Amino acid sequence: MKIIKQYYDKNCKLRILKDESKKDIQFIRFKILKNNKKFPCCDFHGDCTNKAYAEVYRFLLKGKNKRKGWSYLCKKHYYQEQKRFKGKLPACLSVGW
C-alpha cells in the first residue's frame, strides 16, 4: 500500500504533488493498493489513511466551514461529522472510484 498526494492544475488535470512547499494548493491523498487501483483517502485532519466513504460538499454548508476542512471522509468520520451537523451534511455516498 502506498499513499500519494495529487492536485488539480490550471488545466484541471490531476498531477502528482512533488513540491511540498506549495501551501496554497488543495491536494488529495490517494491510496494505491496492490492491484494498482487508486482510492482517495479520508482527509479528516490529515492523519487518517482509511479509504474514503463519501465525497462531502463543504461549500454548501452554512457559516465558517465553507473553505476549511475536508472533502473526502471515511465511514467513521462521516458519521461523526453528520452527527455534529445534525444530519445536514451534503455528501455523495455512491461515488464510483
Secondary structure as UniProt FT lines:
FT   STRAND          2..8
FT   TURN            10..11
FT   STRAND          14..16
FT   TURN            20..21
FT   STRAND          27..32
FT   TURN            34..35
FT   STRAND          38..41
FT   TURN            45..47
FT   STRAND          54..56
FT   HELIX           58..60
FT   HELIX           63..66
FT   STRAND          72..73
FT   HELIX           75..84
FT   TURN            85..87
FT   STRAND          91..92
//
